[in-house]
């Protein structure tokens, strides 16, 4: 592991005791049950691994707030993606997040190329309660947006922007609505998300394209089984749309294990398949699959 | 406006079905013993009574909520809690206490405290070896009480208990 990758984790570890001492004075109540605050998904939004959930991030209740920092390391066949971010949940109603993506191409003819983007998320819970509403079919429902700003393509010679690959825009905004429900009597968590997006490969290859410039409505879901009060397993599916001739984008899925030993740390480990990435451009037509490891520090 | 969703390809649908199938399998697996009452799955009177005792001990050590039980008759509390859980779980009991709304009227309970008590119950069940999926079935029956137990804007600090009014001397004829 390179030092520059370790640094945010070290900073978070050093900050942790200070923050946990501070949290009592500034009223973070850590009042939710373990696992019910969700995790930081790949885009930094409170959710699972690939899919945003309707829960508000952090362990703060409706009278309080909570926050967390995450570091996610994804290693696929020919691509490594690091996601580092920070999120705040307030009054179990609002969520704000800021996340940085750094993608390194580790294989194919594009080896050495680096791509980055910043993602700013906001989410509002509009109805229901995922945990308390055990006597109703109404899930917890939230709406949200992910504002994505491309950081450019590096080490690829004259290629510096996704628009040169056929994308219509460097930057874009995803809108989503999520419904999350814990079927406690069955120890199941089910989440369904609909996302309105023009993004190519989460936005790392820009927005819209030569094949299809419009936005599409994508379906995403998480099904999790609660094994213990601190441990869950499950799977996710996320449809992604193919707008670029240079790319052959398909759906992504994962199988995960999530562990929350306490309210300060949680870990998600998954097998992740993001589908084909830039197959037509690189002539490497394998699915890009590999490991997903995310550590989250909460306070 | 919306393009047809090119994300839904035959291959992707099969993956989706796998995910849905996993969920359905787990749902069936956890409800296979549905014919047995929850009360029996917990381990009947012995385990449930022991769990209530342990939960009360944990709760009295739990600084998030122990002060709200300062004026509680603990023997009565344990008896009523057992009755309530037993009845909810399909056991041979009848809850004889006040409604949840009435019982929490002056406690100003907030969500963090409601969740803290649920957590203490989980830990007590764990200590008595009740399987987690069975614990969840019990908590699933308690969770809908949240609107009656939790007071909107509840401070978490109970209202001071008023001294019992001294009976007025009987009027002489």
Interface residues (C-beta under 8 A of the other chain):
Chain A: X29 X30 X31 X32 X33 X34 X61 X62 X63 X64 X92 X129 X131 X132 X133 X134 X135 X136 X183 X184 X185 X186 X187 X188 X190 X196 X212 X214 X215 X216 X217 X218 X219 X221 X223 X225 X226 X227 X228 X229 X234 X235 X236 X237 X239 X240 X241 X242 X250 X251 X253
Chain B: X1 X2 X3 X4 X5 X6 X7 X8 X9 X11 X12 X15 X16 X18 X19 X20 X22 X23 X26 X27 X30 X31 X110 X111 X112 X113 X115 X116 X118 X119 X122 X126 X132 X133 X136 X137 X139 X140 X141 X143 X144 X146 X147 X153
